[in-house]
């Protein structure tokens, strides 16, 4: 079967695929990487973009889910946040 030869970096890397095979490539923008997959022929198919997962975002979402599940955890978090604000203000005053 005939092949299609593609290069997304100006010829440094060349990929070969069978005609009709899905197009799959990796795009890097601003330090994050996404996988782009196209099913069909060239631009005529469906394109799915899988965004990268941010570990910090996942961590924060887990913490928010825990606070929703356990009200006493949310209460303690709010106490911690208030204490943290207090010490930040204290540090600012001492820096003057």
N, C-alpha and C positions, 0 to 999 in steps of 0.2 A: 504494500500500500504506500502511496506517496506520503512524504513527510513535509511538515512546515518547519522552517528554521526561524527562530525568533531571538532577538537580543534586546533587552531593556536597558542595557548600559553601553550602547554604542559599539558593540562588537567584542567587548572584553569577555563576556560570558554568552555563549550561544546555546539555546535549548532547542531540541528537536522533538516534535510530537507528530503523531499520526493525524491525518486530516479527520476531523470529527471528534478527536479526543478533547476532553475538557482542558481549558486553559487554566493553569494555576501558577500564580507568581506571588512573590513577596514584595511589598512596597514599604520603604522606610521613609517616614516623614517626621521631622522634628524629634528624633530620638525614639519614636515608638514604631513598632512594626505591625502591619496588618497583612493578612493573607487574603488574596483576591482569587476567587474561583469563578470561571465562566463555563457554563455547560452549553454546548451548541457549537455553531460555526462562527468563529470570529466574534464580532460585536453583536451578532444576531441572537445570541443565547441569553440565558438568565445569568445575572452577575450577583454573587453573594460576597459581601465584605464582612470578615470576622474581625471586629476591633480587638486590639490587645487588651489584656486584663491588667489592671493596675493593682498591685499587691496592697498598696496603702488604702485604696478605695475598698477593696474586699475586706481588709482588716476593720476599717471604720464601720462598714455595713454590718459585720458580725457583731461589733460592740453595740450598735444601735438595736439590732435584733435581740440581743441579750437584755438590754434595758427595757425593751417592750415586754419581754417575757417575765422579767423579775423587777417589779416596781421598786423594791428596796435597793437594788443596784443603781437604778436611776437616781434615787434620793442621795445615795452616797456619792455618785458622780457629781451631782449638783453641789454637794458640800465641798468636794475636792476643787471644783471649778471656782467656787467663791474664795476658798483659801488661796488658790493659785493667783487670783486677781489681787488679793490682799498683799501677797508677797511681791508681785510685780510692781504694785504701787509703792511698796516700801523700798524696793531697789531703785525705782526712779527718784524717789525723794532723797535717798542716800547718795545718788550720783551727782546731785546739785552741789 
